[in-house]
Amino acid sequence: MKPEKVKRHFQKWAGDYDSLHREKIIPGFHDFYRTVTRMVPFEKNARINILELGTGTGTLTEMVLSSYPRAQLTGIDLTDEMLLQAEEKLKRFKNRFILMRGDFSAITLNSNFDAVISSLSIHHLTPDSKKKLYKKIYKYLKKGGVFINADMVKSESQSIHALYMKLWKGFMRAGKVDEGYMKRRFEGVKKVDIYDTAEDQLVWLKKAGFEDVDVFWKYWNFAIFGGFKK
Ligand SMILES: C[S@@+](CC[C@H](N)C(=O)[O-])C[C@H]1O[C@@H](n2cnc3c(N)ncnc32)[C@H](O)[C@@H]1O
């Protein structure tokens, strides 16, 4: 997917993003984000260095910086309008984070990280770009480091995928999510989302060098998966 197209999509959504009651849009919202922080294999007080791909408005960033009070975080995102909200939300963490604007699939960083995390961002890349990114992430990690991706996936079975999409719509309707929003959301999905199965992505992670790869959590078409650098 062209980064410009993804950026335009999020420029349009940025203003509404945090006011959308995301717990009514993402099934298992709190577990979804909390599981990412729980899978970071370090003591609470460890001085760890974290890279976040697709920081957006800083939802996961805030949880991670709260859970690991001595962690430093570098966040990357394409969209200024999303990053401006993250800056505001993360103010209280002062010198513990740096936010960079850029395309995480195009830039190369020199630093080494203990953990690379991402939520709802990598699914905008094509399968080839995902494979390349996973190789890059492996290089960014120190030995003992972890990559955790909380993202949207498809199922190998088309009928199960269709069922999940139906259940997802039902979940939003039960939460009284605005029908106009849902229509726009599903049109947007078609334009900028590229779903791959978790199973394929575990294979790509192994090929990139990761060990102990697994799906750590799953709820319909939302999954958290990743692996370790040993
Ligand atoms: C659905 S939002 C998720 C934001 C946040 N991680 C969360 O869970 O709320 C996706 C974010 O990823 C960013 N993004 C998508 N593709 C990107 C890329 N190739 N490089 C950097 N940021 C990207 C978008 O700008 C957007 O802010």
The ligand as an SDF file (V2000), in Angstrom:
LIG
                    3D

 27 29  0  0  0  0  0  0  0  0999 V2000
   -5.0210    2.4410   13.0860 C   0  0  0  0  0  0  0  0  0  0  0  0
   -3.7340    3.5690   13.5510 S   0  0  0  0  0  0  0  0  0  0  0  0
   -3.1400    2.7780   15.0200 C   0  0  0  0  0  0  0  0  0  0  0  0
   -2.4470    3.7390   15.9200 C   0  0  0  0  0  0  0  0  0  0  0  0
   -2.0370    3.1710   17.2830 C   0  0  0  0  0  0  0  0  0  0  0  0
   -0.9470    2.2330   17.1530 N   0  0  0  0  0  0  0  0  0  0  0  0
   -3.2180    2.5450   17.9910 C   0  0  0  0  0  0  0  0  0  0  0  0
   -3.2100    1.3230   18.2350 O   0  0  0  0  0  0  0  0  0  0  0  0
   -4.1510    3.2850   18.3120 O   0  0  0  0  0  0  0  0  0  0  0  0
   -2.4350    3.2320   12.3870 C   0  0  0  0  0  0  0  0  0  0  0  0
   -1.2940    4.2290   12.4540 C   0  0  0  0  0  0  0  0  0  0  0  0
   -0.1810    3.6820   11.7300 O   0  0  0  0  0  0  0  0  0  0  0  0
    0.4040    4.7130   10.9580 C   0  0  0  0  0  0  0  0  0  0  0  0
    1.0850    4.0620    9.8260 N   0  0  0  0  0  0  0  0  0  0  0  0
    0.5300    3.2290    8.9010 C   0  0  0  0  0  0  0  0  0  0  0  0
    1.4840    2.8070    8.0310 N   0  0  0  0  0  0  0  0  0  0  0  0
    2.6490    3.3850    8.4310 C   0  0  0  0  0  0  0  0  0  0  0  0
    3.9880    3.3520    7.9340 C   0  0  0  0  0  0  0  0  0  0  0  0
    4.3230    2.6410    6.8500 N   0  0  0  0  0  0  0  0  0  0  0  0
    4.9470    4.0650    8.5830 N   0  0  0  0  0  0  0  0  0  0  0  0
    4.6190    4.7930    9.6880 C   0  0  0  0  0  0  0  0  0  0  0  0
    3.3640    4.8740   10.2030 N   0  0  0  0  0  0  0  0  0  0  0  0
    2.3900    4.1760    9.5750 C   0  0  0  0  0  0  0  0  0  0  0  0
   -0.7480    5.6260   10.5750 C   0  0  0  0  0  0  0  0  0  0  0  0
   -0.3040    6.9260   10.2630 O   0  0  0  0  0  0  0  0  0  0  0  0
   -1.6170    5.5800   11.8310 C   0  0  0  0  0  0  0  0  0  0  0  0
   -1.2920    6.6010   12.7330 O   0  0  0  0  0  0  0  0  0  0  0  0
  1  2  1  0
  2  3  1  0
  2 10  1  0
  3  4  1  0
  4  5  1  0
  5  6  1  0
  5  7  1  0
  7  8  2  0
  7  9  1  0
 10 11  1  0
 11 12  1  0
 11 26  1  0
 12 13  1  0
 13 14  1  0
 13 24  1  0
 14 15  1  0
 14 23  1  0
 15 16  2  0
 16 17  1  0
 17 18  1  0
 17 23  2  0
 18 19  1  0
 18 20  2  0
 20 21  1  0
 21 22  2  0
 22 23  1  0
 24 25  1  0
 24 26  1  0
 26 27  1  0
M  CHG  2   2   1   9  -1
M  END
$$$$
